[in-house]
Amino acid sequence: MARFDMKYVNDALDISSGDIVIVQSDQRHIEDTIIADKGWWKEFPVDGVGVRKWLGGATDVQKAQREIKINLLADNYNSTPVVINSTSGNMTINPNVTI
């Protein structure tokens, strides 16, 4: 099930030819869900992983994988398995989502 939303370029709304551009937004939606903290969106207070809390410190990879998977499943994305590589304060997340 593809989702559509307004297109953003460098976090600014894309208004081409004098109109708002609408594009498939699954990738952006997944990224926003992983970045957002719980309570970020008032209408969905329990949605969000809050990945920033794991940056720069010891990361419980299994807990992070579980949290990502639960949040993506709640949005009807099948994510198996979530792959996280964490080295030297850098984190790479591959949610392996099927849309």
N, CA, C and O atoms as a GROMACS GRO file, in nm:
protein
  396
    1MET      N    1   0.085  -0.118   0.000
    1MET     CA    2   0.000   0.000   0.000
    1MET      C    3   0.089   0.124   0.000
    1MET      O    4   0.147   0.159   0.103
    2ALA      N    5   0.100   0.188  -0.112
    2ALA     CA    6   0.182   0.308  -0.123
    2ALA      C    7   0.111   0.426  -0.057
    2ALA      O    8  -0.011   0.438  -0.063
    3ARG      N    9   0.189   0.511   0.004
    3ARG     CA   10   0.137   0.632   0.066
    3ARG      C   11   0.186   0.752  -0.014
    3ARG      O   12   0.294   0.747  -0.073
    4PHE      N   13   0.108   0.856  -0.015
    4PHE     CA   14   0.144   0.977  -0.089
    4PHE      C   15   0.135   1.097   0.003
    4PHE      O   16   0.049   1.104   0.091
    5ASP      N   17   0.225   1.192  -0.018
    5ASP     CA   18   0.230   1.312   0.064
    5ASP      C   19   0.299   1.422  -0.015
    5ASP      O   20   0.344   1.400  -0.128
    6MET      N   21   0.308   1.538   0.044
    6MET     CA   22   0.376   1.649  -0.021
    6MET      C   23   0.525   1.620  -0.028
    6MET      O   24   0.581   1.557   0.061
    7LYS      N   25   0.589   1.667  -0.135
    7LYS     CA   26   0.732   1.644  -0.155
    7LYS      C   27   0.812   1.752  -0.085
    7LYS      O   28   0.780   1.871  -0.092
    8TYR      N   29   0.918   1.709  -0.017
    8TYR     CA   30   1.010   1.801   0.047
    8TYR      C   31   1.147   1.788  -0.016
    8TYR      O   32   1.191   1.677  -0.048
    9VAL      N   33   1.215   1.900  -0.033
    9VAL     CA   34   1.352   1.902  -0.081
    9VAL      C   35   1.433   1.979   0.022
    9VAL      O   36   1.407   2.097   0.047
   10ASN      N   37   1.531   1.912   0.083
   10ASN     CA   38   1.611   1.974   0.190
   10ASN      C   39   1.522   2.028   0.301
   10ASN      O   40   1.543   2.139   0.350
   11ASP      N   41   1.422   1.950   0.340
   11ASP     CA   42   1.326   1.983   0.445
   11ASP      C   43   1.242   2.107   0.416
   11ASP      O   44   1.187   2.167   0.508
   12ALA      N   45   1.233   2.146   0.290
   12ALA     CA   46   1.146   2.257   0.249
   12ALA      C   47   1.041   2.202   0.152
   12ALA      O   48   1.071   2.117   0.068
   13LEU      N   49   0.920   2.252   0.164
   13LEU     CA   50   0.811   2.210   0.078
   13LEU      C   51   0.844   2.242  -0.067
   13LEU      O   52   0.881   2.355  -0.099
   14ASP      N   53   0.829   2.144  -0.156
   14ASP     CA   54   0.857   2.161  -0.298
   14ASP      C   55   0.733   2.216  -0.368
   14ASP      O   56   0.631   2.148  -0.377
   15ILE      N   57   0.744   2.338  -0.418
   15ILE     CA   58   0.635   2.399  -0.493
   15ILE      C   59   0.688   2.425  -0.633
   15ILE      O   60   0.750   2.528  -0.659
   16SER      N   61   0.662   2.331  -0.722
   16SER     CA   62   0.706   2.344  -0.861
   16SER      C   63   0.588   2.385  -0.947
   16SER      O   64   0.476   2.340  -0.926
   17SER      N   65   0.614   2.468  -1.043
   17SER     CA   66   0.511   2.516  -1.136
   17SER      C   67   0.394   2.579  -1.062
   17SER      O   68   0.280   2.574  -1.109
   18GLY      N   69   0.421   2.638  -0.946
   18GLY     CA   70   0.318   2.708  -0.873
   18GLY      C   71   0.222   2.620  -0.797
   18GLY      O   72   0.117   2.667  -0.752
   19ASP      N   73   0.254   2.491  -0.780
   19ASP     CA   74   0.165   2.400  -0.709
   19ASP      C   75   0.247   2.306  -0.621
   19ASP      O   76   0.366   2.285  -0.645
   20ILE      N   77   0.185   2.252  -0.521
   20ILE     CA   78   0.250   2.157  -0.431
   20ILE      C   79   0.266   2.024  -0.505
   20ILE      O   80   0.173   1.975  -0.569
   21VAL      N   81   0.386   1.967  -0.496
   21VAL     CA   82   0.415   1.841  -0.563
   21VAL      C   83   0.380   1.725  -0.469
   21VAL      O   84   0.421   1.725  -0.353
   22ILE      N   85   0.305   1.627  -0.519
   22ILE     CA   86   0.266   1.510  -0.443
   22ILE      C   87   0.345   1.390  -0.496
   22ILE      O   88   0.350   1.367  -0.617
   23VAL      N   89   0.407   1.314  -0.405
   23VAL     CA   90   0.490   1.200  -0.443
   23VAL      C   91   0.463   1.083  -0.348
   23VAL      O   92   0.402   1.100  -0.243
   24GLN      N   93   0.509   0.964  -0.387
   24GLN     CA   94   0.503   0.850  -0.297
   24GLN      C   95   0.594   0.879  -0.178
   24GLN      O   96   0.707   0.924  -0.197
   25SER      N   97   0.546   0.855  -0.057
   25SER     CA   98   0.616   0.903   0.062
   25SER      C   99   0.655   0.793   0.160
   25SER      O  100   0.686   0.822   0.275
   26ASP      N  101   0.653   0.668   0.117
   26ASP     CA  102   0.685   0.560   0.211
   26ASP      C  103   0.824   0.576   0.273
   26ASP      O  104   0.840   0.562   0.394
   27GLN      N  105   0.924   0.606   0.191
   27GLN     CA  106   1.060   0.620   0.243
   27GLN      C  107   1.068   0.730   0.348
   27GLN      O  108   1.126   0.710   0.455
   28ARG      N  109   1.010   0.845   0.319
   28ARG     CA  110   1.011   0.957   0.414
   28ARG      C  111   0.934   0.920   0.541
   28ARG      O  112   0.977   0.954   0.651
   29HIS      N  113   0.823   0.852   0.526
   29HIS     CA  114   0.742   0.812   0.641
   29HIS      C  115   0.821   0.719   0.734
   29HIS      O  116   0.817   0.734   0.856
   30ILE      N  117   0.893   0.624   0.676
   30ILE     CA  118   0.974   0.530   0.754
   30ILE      C  119   1.085   0.605   0.827
   30ILE      O  120   1.108   0.582   0.945
   31GLU      N  121   1.153   0.695   0.757
   31GLU     CA  122   1.260   0.774   0.818
   31GLU      C  123   1.204   0.858   0.933
   31GLU      O  124   1.263   0.863   1.041
   32ASP      N  125   1.091   0.925   0.910
   32ASP     CA  126   1.031   1.009   1.014
   32ASP      C  127   0.993   0.926   1.136
   32ASP      O  128   1.012   0.972   1.249
   33THR      N  129   0.940   0.806   1.116
   33THR     CA  130   0.901   0.720   1.227
   33THR      C  131   1.022   0.679   1.310
   33THR      O  132   1.015   0.675   1.433
   34ILE      N  133   1.133   0.648   1.244
   34ILE     CA  134   1.254   0.606   1.315
   34ILE      C  135   1.317   0.724   1.390
   34ILE      O  136   1.370   0.705   1.499
   35ILE      N  137   1.312   0.843   1.334
   35ILE     CA  138   1.374   0.960   1.396
   35ILE      C  139   1.288   1.017   1.508
   35ILE      O  140   1.341   1.059   1.611
   36ALA      N  141   1.157   1.020   1.490
   36ALA     CA  142   1.066   1.087   1.584
   36ALA      C  143   1.065   1.022   1.722
   36ALA      O  144   1.072   0.900   1.735
   37ASP      N  145   1.056   1.107   1.824
   37ASP     CA  146   1.036   1.059   1.961
   37ASP      C  147   0.888   1.039   1.986
   37ASP      O  148   0.804   1.100   1.918
   38LYS      N  149   0.856   0.955   2.082
   38LYS     CA  150   0.716   0.939   2.121
   38LYS      C  151   0.662   1.075   2.166
   38LYS      O  152   0.731   1.149   2.237
   39GLY      N  153   0.540   1.106   2.125
   39GLY     CA  154   0.481   1.235   2.158
   39GLY      C  155   0.512   1.343   2.056
   39GLY      O  156   0.460   1.454   2.068
   40TRP      N  157   0.593   1.313   1.957
   40TRP     CA  158   0.629   1.410   1.853
   40TRP      C  159   0.504   1.457   1.780
   40TRP      O  160   0.487   1.577   1.754
   41TRP      N  161   0.416   1.362   1.746
   41TRP     CA  162   0.292   1.396   1.677
   41TRP      C  163   0.176   1.385   1.776
   41TRP      O  164   0.154   1.279   1.833
   42LYS      N  165   0.104   1.494   1.795
   42LYS     CA  166  -0.005   1.495   1.893
   42LYS      C  167  -0.114   1.394   1.862
   42LYS      O  168  -0.172   1.336   1.953
   43GLU      N  169  -0.143   1.373   1.732
   43GLU     CA  170  -0.250   1.281   1.697
   43GLU      C  171  -0.210   1.134   1.710
   43GLU      O  172  -0.296   1.047   1.712
   44PHE      N  173  -0.079   1.107   1.720
   44PHE     CA  174  -0.028   0.970   1.736
   44PHE      C  175   0.078   0.970   1.848
   44PHE      O  176   0.196   0.955   1.818
   45PRO      N  177   0.038   0.986   1.973
   45PRO     CA  178   0.135   1.008   2.082
   45PRO      C  179   0.231   0.892   2.110
   45PRO      O  180   0.336   0.914   2.169
   46VAL      N  181   0.198   0.770   2.070
   46VAL     CA  182   0.288   0.658   2.099
   46VAL      C  183   0.371   0.618   1.977
   46VAL      O  184   0.449   0.523   1.984
   47ASP      N  185   0.354   0.690   1.866
   47ASP     CA  186   0.429   0.660   1.744
   47ASP      C  187   0.566   0.726   1.750
   47ASP      O  188   0.579   0.841   1.790
   48GLY      N  189   0.669   0.653   1.710
   48GLY     CA  190   0.804   0.707   1.703
   48GLY      C  191   0.903   0.622   1.780
   48GLY      O  192   0.872   0.568   1.886
   49VAL      N  193   1.023   0.610   1.723
   49VAL     CA  194   1.129   0.530   1.784
   49VAL      C  195   1.223   0.617   1.866
   49VAL      O  196   1.265   0.575   1.974
   50GLY      N  197   1.255   0.736   1.818
   50GLY     CA  198   1.348   0.823   1.891
   50GLY      C  199   1.491   0.774   1.884
   50GLY      O  200   1.558   0.763   1.987
   51VAL      N  201   1.538   0.744   1.765
   51VAL     CA  202   1.670   0.684   1.747
   51VAL      C  203   1.783   0.773   1.800
   51VAL      O  204   1.890   0.722   1.831
   52ARG      N  205   1.761   0.901   1.810
   52ARG     CA  206   1.867   0.991   1.856
   52ARG      C  207   1.912   0.960   1.999
   52ARG      O  208   2.025   0.991   2.036
   53LYS      N  209   1.825   0.900   2.077
   53LYS     CA  210   1.862   0.867   2.215
   53LYS      C  211   1.970   0.759   2.221
   53LYS      O  212   2.035   0.742   2.323
   54TRP      N  213   1.989   0.687   2.110
   54TRP     CA  214   2.090   0.581   2.107
   54TRP      C  215   2.222   0.626   2.047
   54TRP      O  216   2.320   0.552   2.050
   55LEU      N  217   2.227   0.746   1.991
   55LEU     CA  218   2.349   0.793   1.926
   55LEU      C  219   2.453   0.838   2.029
   55LEU      O  220   2.418   0.897   2.131
   56GLY      N  221   2.578   0.810   2.002
   56GLY     CA  222   2.687   0.858   2.085
   56GLY      C  223   2.708   0.783   2.214
   56GLY      O  224   2.792   0.822   2.295
   57GLY      N  225   2.634   0.677   2.236
   57GLY     CA  226   2.651   0.601   2.359
   57GLY      C  227   2.640   0.453   2.331
   57GLY      O  228   2.635   0.409   2.216
   58ALA      N  229   2.637   0.377   2.437
   58ALA     CA  230   2.621   0.233   2.421
   58ALA      C  231   2.480   0.206   2.368
   58ALA      O  232   2.381   0.254   2.424
   59THR      N  233   2.471   0.130   2.263
   59THR     CA  234   2.343   0.102   2.200
   59THR      C  235   2.303  -0.042   2.226
   59THR      O  236   2.379  -0.134   2.196
   60ASP      N  237   2.185  -0.060   2.281
   60ASP     CA  238   2.129  -0.194   2.295
   60ASP      C  239   2.062  -0.225   2.161
   60ASP      O  240   1.947  -0.191   2.138
   61VAL      N  241   2.138  -0.291   2.075
   61VAL     CA  242   2.094  -0.313   1.937
   61VAL      C  243   1.965  -0.393   1.932
   61VAL      O  244   1.877  -0.361   1.852
   62GLN      N  245   1.951  -0.493   2.015
   62GLN     CA  246   1.828  -0.574   2.013
   62GLN      C  247   1.707  -0.490   2.052
   62GLN      O  248   1.600  -0.505   1.993
   63LYS      N  249   1.723  -0.404   2.150
   63LYS     CA  250   1.612  -0.318   2.192
   63LYS      C  251   1.576  -0.220   2.080
   63LYS      O  252   1.458  -0.196   2.054
   64ALA      N  253   1.677  -0.163   2.015
   64ALA     CA  254   1.653  -0.070   1.904
   64ALA      C  255   1.584  -0.141   1.789
   64ALA      O  256   1.489  -0.088   1.731
   65GLN      N  257   1.629  -0.261   1.754
   65GLN     CA  258   1.567  -0.337   1.646
   65GLN      C  259   1.421  -0.366   1.678
   65GLN      O  260   1.334  -0.353   1.591
   66ARG      N  261   1.394  -0.405   1.800
   66ARG     CA  262   1.257  -0.437   1.841
   66ARG      C  263   1.167  -0.314   1.834
   66ARG      O  264   1.055  -0.321   1.784
   67GLU      N  265   1.218  -0.201   1.883
   67GLU     CA  266   1.140  -0.077   1.883
   67GLU      C  267   1.108  -0.033   1.740
   67GLU      O  268   0.996   0.010   1.712
   68ILE      N  269   1.206  -0.043   1.650
   68ILE     CA  270   1.184  -0.007   1.510
   68ILE      C  271   1.081  -0.099   1.447
   68ILE      O  272   0.988  -0.053   1.380
   69LYS      N  273   1.096  -0.228   1.469
   69LYS     CA  274   1.005  -0.326   1.410
   69LYS      C  275   0.861  -0.303   1.458
   69LYS      O  276   0.768  -0.306   1.378
   70ILE      N  277   0.843  -0.282   1.587
   70ILE     CA  278   0.709  -0.259   1.644
   70ILE      C  279   0.644  -0.136   1.583
   70ILE      O  280   0.527  -0.139   1.545
   71ASN      N  281   0.721  -0.026   1.572
   71ASN     CA  282   0.664   0.098   1.517
   71ASN      C  283   0.631   0.084   1.370
   71ASN      O  284   0.530   0.137   1.325
   72LEU      N  285   0.715   0.015   1.294
   72LEU     CA  286   0.687  -0.002   1.151
   72LEU      C  287   0.570  -0.098   1.129
   72LEU      O  288   0.490  -0.076   1.038
   73LEU      N  289   0.559  -0.201   1.210
   73LEU     CA  290   0.443  -0.292   1.199
   73LEU      C  291   0.314  -0.219   1.231
   73LEU      O  292   0.210  -0.246   1.169
   74ALA      N  293   0.318  -0.126   1.326
   74ALA     CA  294   0.199  -0.048   1.361
   74ALA      C  295   0.153   0.037   1.243
   74ALA      O  296   0.035   0.072   1.233
   75ASP      N  297   0.245   0.070   1.152
   75ASP     CA  298   0.212   0.147   1.032
   75ASP      C  299   0.195   0.057   0.909
   75ASP      O  300   0.197   0.105   0.796
   76ASN      N  301   0.179  -0.073   0.933
   76ASN     CA  302   0.156  -0.172   0.828
   76ASN      C  303   0.273  -0.193   0.733
   76ASN      O  304   0.254  -0.223   0.615
   77TYR      N  305   0.395  -0.176   0.784
   77TYR     CA  306   0.515  -0.208   0.708
   77TYR      C  307   0.573  -0.337   0.765
   77TYR      O  308   0.589  -0.349   0.887
   78ASN      N  309   0.604  -0.433   0.679
   78ASN     CA  310   0.666  -0.557   0.724
   78ASN      C  311   0.817  -0.537   0.722
   78ASN      O  312   0.875  -0.514   0.616
   79SER      N  313   0.880  -0.545   0.837
   79SER     CA  314   1.022  -0.517   0.851
   79SER      C  315   1.092  -0.636   0.914
   79SER      O  316   1.092  -0.651   1.036
   80THR      N  317   1.154  -0.722   0.831
   80THR     CA  318   1.222  -0.838   0.885
   80THR      C  319   1.347  -0.865   0.807
   80THR      O  320   1.339  -0.872   0.684
   81PRO      N  321   1.459  -0.882   0.866
   81PRO     CA  322   1.495  -0.830   0.999
   81PRO      C  323   1.549  -0.688   0.989
   81PRO      O  324   1.601  -0.649   0.884
   82VAL      N  325   1.537  -0.613   1.095
   82VAL     CA  326   1.597  -0.480   1.103
   82VAL      C  327   1.746  -0.500   1.129
   82VAL      O  328   1.784  -0.575   1.219
   83VAL      N  329   1.831  -0.433   1.050
   83VAL     CA  330   1.975  -0.447   1.065
   83VAL      C  331   2.032  -0.315   1.114
   83VAL      O  332   2.010  -0.211   1.052
   84ILE      N  333   2.105  -0.319   1.225
   84ILE     CA  334   2.167  -0.199   1.281
   84ILE      C  335   2.316  -0.225   1.298
   84ILE      O  336   2.356  -0.324   1.359
   85ASN      N  337   2.396  -0.135   1.242
   85ASN     CA  338   2.540  -0.139   1.263
   85ASN      C  339   2.577  -0.014   1.342
   85ASN      O  340   2.549   0.098   1.298
   86SER      N  341   2.640  -0.032   1.457
   86SER     CA  342   2.676   0.081   1.542
   86SER      C  343   2.824   0.072   1.575
   86SER      O  344   2.868  -0.018   1.645
   87THR      N  345   2.902   0.168   1.522
   87THR     CA  346   3.045   0.173   1.548
   87THR      C  347   3.089   0.317   1.567
   87THR      O  348   3.045   0.405   1.493
   88SER      N  349   3.173   0.342   1.662
   88SER     CA  350   3.233   0.474   1.686
   88SER      C  351   3.131   0.587   1.692
   88SER      O  352   3.156   0.695   1.639
   89GLY      N  353   3.019   0.564   1.754
   89GLY     CA  354   2.917   0.667   1.767
   89GLY      C  355   2.833   0.689   1.643
   89GLY      O  356   2.744   0.775   1.643
   90ASN      N  357   2.858   0.613   1.537
   90ASN     CA  358   2.778   0.620   1.414
   90ASN      C  359   2.683   0.501   1.410
   90ASN      O  360   2.717   0.391   1.453
   91MET      N  361   2.565   0.525   1.360
   91MET     CA  362   2.467   0.419   1.352
   91MET      C  363   2.408   0.414   1.211
   91MET      O  364   2.366   0.516   1.156
   92THR      N  365   2.406   0.295   1.153
   92THR     CA  366   2.344   0.274   1.024
   92THR      C  367   2.227   0.179   1.044
   92THR      O  368   2.244   0.070   1.100
   93ILE      N  369   2.109   0.219   0.998
   93ILE     CA  370   1.989   0.139   1.017
   93ILE      C  371   1.936   0.102   0.880
   93ILE      O  372   1.916   0.187   0.794
   94ASN      N  373   1.912  -0.028   0.860
   94ASN     CA  374   1.845  -0.077   0.741
   94ASN      C  375   1.719  -0.147   0.788
   94ASN      O  376   1.726  -0.260   0.838
   95PRO      N  377   1.602  -0.082   0.773
   95PRO     CA  378   1.479  -0.141   0.824
   95PRO      C  379   1.428  -0.260   0.743
   95PRO      O  380   1.338  -0.331   0.789
   96ASN      N  381   1.485  -0.284   0.622
   96ASN     CA  382   1.442  -0.397   0.538
   96ASN      C  383   1.290  -0.404   0.527
   96ASN      O  384   1.229  -0.505   0.561
   97VAL      N  385   1.230  -0.298   0.481
   97VAL     CA  386   1.084  -0.288   0.473
   97VAL      C  387   1.033  -0.334   0.338
   97VAL      O  388   1.089  -0.299   0.234
   98THR      N  389   0.927  -0.413   0.341
   98THR     CA  390   0.854  -0.443   0.220
   98THR      C  391   0.728  -0.360   0.220
   98THR      O  392   0.655  -0.354   0.319
   99ILE      N  393   0.703  -0.296   0.108
   99ILE     CA  394   0.590  -0.203   0.100
   99ILE      C  395   0.479  -0.266   0.020
   99ILE      O  396   0.374  -0.204   0.000
   0.00000   0.00000   0.00000
